[in-house]
Each structure stands twice: as C-alpha cells, then as structure tokens.
C-alpha cells in the first residue's frame, strides 16, 4: 500500500537521475512512497533569483494537479528545488532538503517554519550552506546531516571520499524515512 506521493524536485543543473536524487528515489520506493520526479521546463533559461520561488512553486502546483490535486506526502528537493520550502511549510509537509540554499533567507526561514519532520543535508565546503543556520534548524527540530568537506554536489575532488559522502546521505535518508513510521 502506497504511503502517498513524494515529489522529487531537482536542482538547477542537477537532474533527478543524479546520485543524490537517484538514491533518494530508491529509498522512497523502498518505503512505499510513489516517487514522482518533477522535470523543470526545458529551455534556454532558468528562473532569475527574483523569480525562483514562484517558478518552483508553479512546477510543484502543476505536479500536484497532475496527481488529481492530492497534496504530496513528502517533498525531496535539491538546491533550486529547496525553493519549495515555503510550499511545504504552508501545508506541513515532511521534507528532505539536499543542499538547501541556506544563504537565502526565504528558504532558511521557510524550513524553520515547517512544523513537519525535515531532514536537511549539506556540506561545509558548499558556498550556499550556512552552518549557523543549520545549527538553528537543528535546535528547531530538523534532522541535520552536515559533512565538513562536501561541496554543493555533496562530493569532493576525491572519488572514494565522494562515494562515502553519497553513502552517508543515503543512510541518513533511509533513517529519516524509517522514522516517519
């Protein structure tokens, strides 16, 4: 029996088939979610910073409409996809945020405002990660996985270390999904 839809929201240049989202999708399926990747519209442009929140929200709303209007049971967002944090907060939807844009106050504040369970994953070598914000989110009840040497793709220049980081993220995702019951 399905636990509901889980929308997978990619990054600006990070498709749903890339490692972090691939393994998240696999874990979702293992935990009986219907994993639904959202494809950003193709074209030569992606949204400007000023338009990003509404652009992502429009894509989420279109995905929800395609599923008959039923709200997702879970959101998984990578980078640009974490701009859906306000959508999740407004509806109390649990979420997994991979390399969230913690340097963008609207994203950080929306994650903090969500009463539902959330996993926040990032690395200290990522210029879009803010360790102080991550600490505040941890104190506020979010599960946080912070990897000291991970960059925005949750990797390093070392292939083995990058694989270890991917494993750590997959393990944290598994534990988080298990904790949802």
BALUM-596705 format. One record per residue: x, y, z of N, C-alpha, C in turn; residue in three letters. Coordinates in steps of 0.02 Angstrom, whole numbers, plus 32768, in hexadecimal, padded with zeros to 4 digits. Example, Ala and Ser with C-alpha at 12.3 -4.5 7.8 and 13.67 -1.06 7.14 Angstrom:
<recs>
82947EE4818682677F1F818682947F5B8186ALA;82827F90816282AC7FCB816582858002818ASER;
</recs>
This chain:
<recs>
802A7FC58000800080008000802C803E8000UNK;801E806C7FD4804680A97FCE803A80D88008UNK;807080F8801E806B812A8052805D816F8035UNK;805481727FF3804581B17FD2807D81C57FA3UNK;807281FC7F8180A382167F5180DB823B7F75UNK;811682317F5C815082587F71816B827B7F33UNK;816982BD7F33818282E27EFA81CD82EC7F01UNK;81F182E17ECB823A82E97EC9824883267E9EUNK;8264835A7EBE8270839A7E9D82BA83A37E91UNK;82CF83A37E53831783A57E43833683EA7E4FUNK;837783EC7E45839C842B7E48839D844C7E04UNK;83BC84867E0083C084AB7DC283E584837D8CUNK;841B84647D9D8440843A7D6E844983F47D88UNK;841C83DE7DB38422839E7DD583E183777DCBUNK;83DE834B7D99839F83297D88838D82F37DBBUNK;834F82DB7DB8833982A67DE5836182647DDEUNK;8385825C7DA883AD821F7D9F83F382257DBDUNK;840782607DD5844882697DF4844982457E38UNK;848482347E51848982077E8B845E82177EC8UNK;846182547EE2843B82627F1E83F082547F15UNK;83D5826A7EDE838D82607ED2837D82197EBCUNK;83AB81F97E9983A181B37E86839A81877EC5UNK;83C981907EF383C681677F30838B817A7F5CUNK;837981BA7F5D833D81CF7F8382FF81AD7F65UNK;82FB81AC7F2382C2818C7F0382BF81427F14UNK;82F881217F1282FB80DA7F2382E280CF7F6BUNK;82F880F97F9982E280F37FDF829881007FE6UNK;827E81307FC28236813E7FC4820D81027FAEUNK;822280E37F7881FE80A87F5F820280707F92UNK;823C80667FB1824480337FE48213803E801EUNK;8204807E802B81D8808F80638190809C804CUNK;817F80808012813B80807FF9811E80C47FE6UNK;814980F27FD4813181317FB78130812A7F6BUNK;8102814C7F4B810281517F02812F818D7EF1UNK;816C817F7EDC819D81B37ECE818F81D37E8BUNK;818382147E8A817182387E4E81A482707E40UNK;81D382647E138202829A7E0181DF82D27DDCUNK;81EF830F7DEC81D583497DC9820B83607D99UNK;81F7836A7D5B822783837D29821D83CE7D21UNK;825383F27D27824F843A7D19824384417CCEUNK;821E84747CBB821184807C74825384887C4FUNK;8255846B7C15829384717BEE829484B57BCBUNK;82CE84CA7BBC82D6850A7B9B831885297BACUNK;832885607B8D8369857E7B97837285A37BD9UNK;833B85AF7BFD834185D67C3A832685B07C76UNK;834185C07CAE832585AB7CEE831285EC7D12UNK;82EE85E77D4882D586257D66830D86507D84UNK;830186917D84832D86BE7DA7832386B47DF2UNK;834F86CF7E1A834786C87E63830586E57E7AUNK;82F0871C7E5C82B1873C7E70827487127E5EUNK;827986E97E2B824186C17E14824386797E2DUNK;827986657E4C8284861E7E5C824D85FF7E87UNK;823986227EBD820686057EE981C485F97EC4UNK;81AD862A7E9F816D86227E7C817485EF7E43UNK;81AD85ED7E2381B985BD7DEC81B785757E07UNK;81D885697E3E81D785257E5C819185157E75UNK;817185447E96812D85397EAF80FE85267E76UNK;810485497E3E80D985397E0480E384F17DEEUNK;812184DB7DEC812F84967DD8811384637E0AUNK;811884737E4A80FC84477E7E80B084447E77UNK;8090847E7E6E8048847F7E678030845A7E29UNK;8056845F7DF3804584397DB6804C83EE7DC3UNK;808083D97DE7808883927DF7805083797E23UNK;803B83A27E538003838F7E7F7FC383897E56UNK;7FB883B87E297F7C83B57DFE7F7B83767DD3UNK;7FB683627DBA7FBA83267D917FAA82E77DBAUNK;7FB082EB7DFA7FA082B37E267F5A82B97E43UNK;7F3082E17E237EEB82E97E387EE083187E72UNK;7F1283407E827F0B83727EB77F1E835A7EFCUNK;7F31831B7F027F4583017F447F89831D7F56UNK;7F8E833A7F917FCE83557FA88000831C7FB0UNK;803F83297FA3807282F57FAC807982E47FF6UNK;808C82A680038098828F804780DE82A4805EUNK;810A82B4802D814F82C5803C816C82EB8001UNK;8199831A801081BE833C7FDB8208832D7FE5UNK;822B83237FAD8274831C7FAD828D83517F7CUNK;82B6837F7F9482CF83B47F69831A83BA7F6CUNK;833883C87F33838083D37F2D838B841A7F16UNK;83AF84437F3C83C484867F28838984B07F10UNK;838284BC7ECF834A84E37EB5830784C77ECEUNK;830284857ED282C584657EEA82B384777F32UNK;82E5848E7F5982D684A07F9F82B084E27FA3UNK;82A885037F6A827D853F7F678234852C7F74UNK;822484EC7F7681E184D47F8781D684D07FD2UNK;820684E77FFA820184E2804381C48509805DUNK;81B48541803E817985678056813985408048UNK;8136851E800E80FC84F57FFE80F484BE8032UNK;812B849D80438129846880768115848380BAUNK;813084BD80CD812184DA810E80D784ED8114UNK;80BB850A80DF8075851F80E0804684E480EAUNK;805B84A980D48030846E80D68047843A8109UNK;807E8448812B80988419815D80AE83D7813EUNK;80CE83DA810580E4839D80E1812B838C80F7UNK;8137834D810C817B8339811C81A7833F80DEUNK;81E8834A80EA8214835780B1825B834080BFUNK;827D8332808882C58325808882E3835B805BUNK;830F83858078832D83BB8053837783AC804AUNK;838B83A0800C83D083907FFB83F283CE7FE1UNK;842783E28002844C84207FF4841C845C7FEEUNK;83F48467802283C684A0801F83EC84E2801CUNK;83CB8513800183E885557FF983E3857B803AUNK;840B8567806C8405858580AE841D85CD80B1UNK;844085E4807D8454862A807A841C8657805FUNK;83E58639804B83AA865F803483798661806EUNK;836F869B808C8345869F80C882FF868180BFUNK;82E0868A8084829D866F807A829C8623807FUNK;82CF8603806682D385BA806982DF85A380B1UNK;831085C180D1832085AF811682E585BB8145UNK;82C485F3813D828A86038168825085D4815BUNK;824585C0811D820F8592810D821D854D812AUNK;825B85368127826C84F68145825F84FA8191UNK;8275853081B0826B853981F88221853C820BUNK;81F7855581DE81B0855D81ED8187851D81E5UNK;81A384EB81C4817D84AE81B68176848581F6UNK;81388477820B812E844F8248813B8404823DUNK;814083EF81FF814983A881F08193839481F7UNK;819F835381F981E3833981FD8209834A81BDUNK;824A835A81C58273836B818C82BA83538197UNK;82D9833E81608320832D815F834283618133UNK;83768380814E839C83B4812B83E3839B8123UNK;83FC839880E5843D837B80D6846883AC80B0UNK;84A683B680C784D383E380A3851A83DB80B9UNK;854684008099858D83FC80A785AB844080B5UNK;85DE844080E08600847E80F28629849B80B9UNK;863884748085865C848E804B862C84A98016UNK;85ED84AE802685B984C87FF985AE8512800BUNK;85B9853E7FDA85B185857FE7856885997FF4UNK;8538856D7FE684F2857B7FF284D8855D8033UNK;8504853F805984F48522809B850B855380D0UNK;84E2855D810284F38589813A84EF855F8179UNK;852985528198852D852781D285058542820EUNK;85038584821584DD85A1824C849285968242UNK;847B859D82058435859081F6842685468201UNK;8452851A81EB844884D281F5844384C2823FUNK;846C84E18268846984D682B1842684EE82CDUNK;840E852782B483CD854082CA8395851082B6UNK;839984F4827A836784C38264836A8484828EUNK;83A5846E829F83AE843482CA838D8440830EUNK;839B847A832B837D848B836C833184928366UNK;831984A3832A82D184AA831F82AD84688311UNK;82D38431830D82B383F0830582C183CC82C4UNK;82E583EC829682F683CA8257832D83978264UNK;832C8361823E83658334823B83978354820CUNK;83D5835982208408837A81F68444834B81EEUNK;8458834281AF8496831F819F84C48353817FUNK;84FB836281A1852B83928188856D836F817EUNK;85868370814185C5834E812F85FB83848127UNK;86318381814F866383B7814E868283C5810AUNK;8691839280E286B7839D80A4868C839A8065UNK;864B8395806C861F838E8032860E83D28012UNK;860E83D37FD085FC840F7FAB85B1840D7F99UNK;859C84377F6A8555843D7F5A853983FE7F39UNK;856383D57F1C854A83957F008552835C7F32UNK;8564836E7F6F8572833D7FA585AA830F7F8FUNK;85DF832C7F77861A83077F628659832D7F72UNK;869183107F5F86D2832F7F6586F883207F25UNK;873783317F23876183217EE8877882D87EEAUNK;876D82B67F21878182717F2A874582437F1DUNK;874C82167EEE871481EA7EDA86FD81BD7F13UNK;872B81A07F38871881737F6F86F4819B7FA6UNK;871081D57FB786F081FE7FEB86AA82147FD4UNK;86A382257F94866282397F7A863081FF7F80UNK;864681C37F72861A81887F7A8607817E7FC3UNK;863681897FF086278184803885F281B7804DUNK;85F781F3803285C682278042858182148027UNK;857F81FB7FE9853F81E57FCC852081AE7FF8UNK;854A818180118532814C803E8514816B807EUNK;8538819B809B852081BB80D884DC81DD80CDUNK;84D481FD80948494821E8085845D81E9807BUNK;846D81B38057843B817E804D8427815F8090UNK;8458815580BB8449813980FE841E81688127UNK;842E81A98126840581D9814B83BD81DC812FUNK;83B781D780ED837581D680CD834D819A80E4UNK;836E816080E3834E812280FA833681288142UNK;83618140816E834E814781B58315817881BDUNK;831781AF819882E181E0819C829F81C28186UNK;829F81A0814D8261818181348247814C8164UNK;827381278182825F80F581B3823F811681F0UNK;825981508203823F8173823E81F981908233UNK;81E6819881F481A381B381E5816C818081F4UNK;818081438201814F810F8211813180EC81D6UNK;
</recs>
